[in-house]
């Protein structure tokens, strides 16, 4: 029997072929960076339940498989070559392969001069990127795929970098954009980024095959590629396993699985990795740090016993919403800090209702808002003032430190330094 393992950046795929080259076992699992543990578990299952303790021909492939194969003296085949072998056997009429993995993207041109274009240095526009976007939208990948079917408009979103994409999406969420439109826009951005960034003008035509987890599981993503390419690609049976299949087809060396399992279990335990010095040399240095920062606290009052005018300040940021209630003496009477969940309005509404439930006699003398959602919150609640963020920073900093020279602020989607 032949075993092929595709150890990717986020998942591990395996196939076992019988003597007639038929698949008798296959598996697809996320390894959550526990690669050796997952490989040991998988090969143990194959040894005990599939091949009955016998030796087998084994080959490893995948972006995370090279180090293991080298250290553990196991056969290795490069994943692009493995993909080419599997495609040549199963889909010989293929002209072009588009494959999206967990953290890489590839286009393989098989006709008109074989060529491989690969994005392996950045996870932008890959499976990990799509995971991040689903988290930002606070939906599952399945829901994201389903929502994309009912989109009405496509927004321009950067997919080259997750940070830039978040900077595009978060304001749209804050402004009430439909999640169905954002889901479809994310898929369109991935398709356009892959085609423009990797093909770089070379025509993608003929029989196109889609491989890899994202293109297998997400119909909306395949639809986005079809739209961008003005064609209909094919996502074949076992599209998740083409690299593993290519590795299995390449297997020629008989491997003692018991020895292989023993070597894999030891992998990584003796590695030496670069590191930096700890921030604090000892507990005393950390305690001094904590003590120094604990002296900088805003004075607080008691909302229940306070009597007099109060002032409301809101910071509607890109990812969070903050609010404080101040007394006339400048003491904080109440405050909140929450994720804005893409819509800060109901959060502020609930907060104000809660305040009035606790103190029905509360009278706000003035209210101001700052941040990304300044206009939204100001208009929604008819607030008195909208304040530029940097002015709000400086005003508060000067209150705590009259001789302040420099302010550093790291927010959800931006960072600022100003003198």
N, C-alpha and C positions, 0 to 999 in steps of 0.2 A: 504493500500500500504506500501511497504518497501523501505527505502532509505539507500544506503550504500555510505559512503564518504571515499575515500582513500587520506589522506592529506600527500603527500610525501615531500621530501626535496626540490624538484624543481617544482613539478606539483601537481595538485589536480584533482582527478578523481571521478566521481559520477555515480551511476546507480539508477534507480527507477524501482521496480518490481510491477506488478499488482498482483491481488489475485491468478493468475495462475502461478506465478513465472516467468512471461515473462517480458523481458526488454521493458519498454515503453519510457524510456529516458536514455540517457547516455551522458557524456561530459568529455573531456580531455583538460586541459588548464595548461599552466605555470602560476605560481602565483607570480613569481619575488619577493618572500619574503613578498608580501602583502597578507598574509594568511587570516587574519580576514576579510579584505575587499572582497577578492575573495570568501570566504565561504559565507559571507552575500549576495553577489550578486547572487551566485549560488542557495542558499536555497530560496532566495526571488523568483527567477525565477521558481523553482520547486513548491513552494507554490502557486504562482499565475497562472502558465501556465500548470502545470502537474497534481497536485492533487486538484486544485480548492479550496484552502484555508482550506481544511480538515486537521485533525491531521494525523500523519503517524508514523510508527515504524522506528526509525532512529538509526543507529550505525556508529561510526567513527572508522577508522583504520589509519595506516600509521605512519611513523617515526615522523612527525610533528603534529600528531593528539592527542597524549596522553595528553599533557599539556592542550589543549583546552577542551578535554572531561572531564578532572578532574576538571578544574576551572569552567566550565559551566554546570557541572552535567549532562553530556550526556553519553550514553552507549559507551563503547570502547571494541574492540577486537584486539588482537595482530595480526600484519600483516601476520606473518608466519602461524598462525592458520587460519586466513581468507583465505589465499591462499590454504591451505590444504582442507578446507571445499568446496571451489569452484571447485577445481580439482576433489575431490571425487564425486561431483555431475555431473560434465560435462565431465570429462575424467578419469573414474575410473580405467582404465588400465595403468595409468601413473606409471612409475618406478622412474623417477628422474625429478626434475624441476630445471632449471637454470634460474634465474631471475636477470636482471641488472636494477637498478634504477638510479635515478639522482646522488645519492652519496653513494650508497651501492650495494653490490652484494651478492647473496644468492644461495646456492645449497641445495635443499631438497631431501634427499633420502627417498623414500616412501616404498620401498620393501627391504627385507633383513635386517630389523631393521631400523625403522624410525630415521633419524638424520638430523639436520640442521647445515649447515656451513655458516657463515655469516661474511662479512667484513663490519663492520659499523663504524670503527674508522678512516678510510682514504678513500678519494674519488678516489684514484688511480685505474684505470681500470674500471671506471663506466661511466655513461652518462656525468657527469660534465667533466671528463677527456677527453672524446671524443670531447666534445665541445671545450675544450682548444686546442686540437690538430688541429681541423678544423680551428680555429682562427689563429694558428701558420702557417698553410699552406695557409691562406688567401683564403679559399674556404668555401662554405656552406656545411652543412651536406649532403644534397642531392647530391651535386657535388662530395663530398668525397666518398659517396657510389657508385656513377656511375663510378668514376675513378678507384675504387678498382677492377672493373670487368676486366680491361685491364692491370693488373700488369704483370711484367715479372720476378721480383725477390723480395724476402722478406729479409728485413734488420732486424738485431737484435736490438730491441728497448725496453727499460725498460718501463713497464706500472705501476709498483708498485708506482711510484711517478711522478707527472707531471713535476717537476723540472728536474729529471733525464732524463725523456723522451725528454724534450726540448733540453737537453744537447746532446742527441743522434741525434735528428732530425735536429737541426739548422746547424751543420757542413755538414750534408748530403745535405741540401738545398743549402748551400753556395757552395758546390762542384758540384751542378747541377743535383742532383738526381731527377728522374721523380716523380711527385706528385702521379701518379697512383701507383707506387711502395711503396711510403711512406704511402699512404692511406691503402693499403692492409697490409702493415707491422704493422701499428697501430692496425688494427682489429685483426691480428694474435697475437700481443702482449697482447691485452686484453683477448683473448681466452685462451692463454697459462697461463697468470697470474691467471685468475679465476680458471682454472682447477687445476693448480699446487698449488696455494695458499690456495684454499678452500677444494678441494677433498683430497689433501695430500696423494695420493696413493690409496684411495678407488676407485675401478672401477666405472666408469659412463657407464652404459649399459642398454639395454632394451628400453622401450618407453620413450624417452626424450622429454620434453616440454620446449619451450622457452617462457619466459614471460618478461614483462617490456618494456618501451619505446624504448631503444636502440636496443633490439633484434626484436622488432616489426617493426621499421621503417628502419633498416639498413640490407638489404639483404647480403651485403658483410660481416657484422659481423656474421650473422647466418652461412654463408658459411665458415668463419674462424673456428667457433666452430665445424661444421660438419667435416672439414678437420682434426682438432686436435683430435677429438674423433673417427674419422674413422666411422662415422655413419651419419644418416639423421634425425635430430630432427624435431619436429613439432611446428610451431607457430600457435596456434589455433585462431579461431574467438574470438574477444573480449579479446585478450591477454593483452591488456592494462588495463582491468577492473577486473581481477581476484580477487584482494584484495578488491575492492569495492563490487564485487558480493558476496564474502565471508562475508563481513560486513553486506550486505543486507540480506543474508540467515540467519545470526545470529540474526537479529533484532526481538525482542519480546516485547519491551516496547514502548507504545504509547507516542509520544512526541508532545507537543504543540509547533509548529514551531514559532509562534510569540514570545513566551517566549525564545525559543532557540536563535532566531535571536537577541533579545535584549541582552542576556547574551554574545553572541559571539562578538557583537559590542563593548562591554566593555572590552573584554579580552586584556590584555597587557598594558592597560592604567595606571595600578597601580603597575606594576612590578618594582622591584628593581634590578639593574644590577651592576656588578662590574665595576669600572672605575679607571683610573689612573689620576694623577695630570696633568693639562695642561702644555705644554712645556714652556709657558710664563705666568707670573702672571698677567701682564697688557700690555697695548699698548706701554708704555714707554720701557718696557723690550724687547718687540719685535722690536721696532724701533732701540734700541741700537744694537741688533743682526744684523739687516739689514745693519746698518751703518758700523759695523765692517767688515762684509763680502763684502760690496760694495767697500771697499778700496783695495781689492785684484782683480784688473782687469788687463787683458793683454793690453798693449798699442796698439792702432789702428792707421793705416794710411789710405790714400785714394788711392784706386787702379787707379782711373781715372787720378790723377795728379802725381802719383809716376813714377819716371824714374830710371831704374837701374836693376840689377839682382834680380830675385825672386826665392823662394824656396818653394817646395810643400811637405806637410806632410799629410799622410793619415792614419787614424785608421780604419781598416776594422774589426769591432767587430762582435759578434755573432748575434746581432739583429739590430744594427745601423751602419751607415757609417759616419765618420767625416773626414773633410779635411780642411786644412788651407793653405793660401798663405802668406808667410812672405817676407818682404823686407829685404835688407841687414842690416838695422838698427834694425831688430828683431820685427818690428811692424806688426800686423796682417792686411793684405790688404783686405782679403776676407776669408769667411769660410762657410761651410755647415754642417748641422747635420740632417740626415734623417734615416728613417727605411730602412734597406737594402732589404726588400721585398724578402729575400731569394736569391737574385742575385745582388751583389754590382757592378758588371762590368758596366752595362748600366747606373747606377747612376753616377759613376765617369766619364764615357764617356760623358754624357750630361753636367756634370759640367765643364769639360775641354773645350768642344765646346762652352759653354756659356762664359767662360773666354776669349777665343780667339775671340769671336764675339765682346766682349766689348773692348778688347785690342789685336788687331791682331799682334802688335809688341812685345808681351810678350815673354820673353826668360827665361826659367827655367834653373838655373845654376845647380841645383841638386834636386832630388826627392826621398823620402823615405816612406816606409809603415810599419805599425806594426799591430798587432791584429790577430784574428782567420784567416782572409782571406789574410794574408801577402803574401803567395806564389802565390795565385790566382791573386791578383792585381799586384804584382811585375812582373809576367810573362806576364799578359795581356797588360800592358802598358810600359813594358821594363824600369822599374824604376831602379834607381841606387843602392838603399840599402833596405834591409829588416832588421828591428830592433826588437829585443826582447822587448815585452811589458814592462817588469819591468825596463829595461834600458831606454826606452822612458819616462816612468813615472818619474824616478829619474832625468833624464836630465832636463825635464821641471820643475819639482818641485824645483830643485836647482837653476834654472834661476829666479824663483819668490821668493824663500826663500833660500838664500845661506847656512843657518845653519839648513836646514830641517833635522829632526831626524826620522820622521815616515810618511809613506804614506798609506792611505786607499783608495781603489778603489772598488766601487760596480758597476759591469757591468750587461749586459743583462743576462748572463748565468754563471757568476762567480764573486767572490770577492777576493780581495787580500789585505793583510796588510804586510808591510815589513819595517824594520828599515834600 
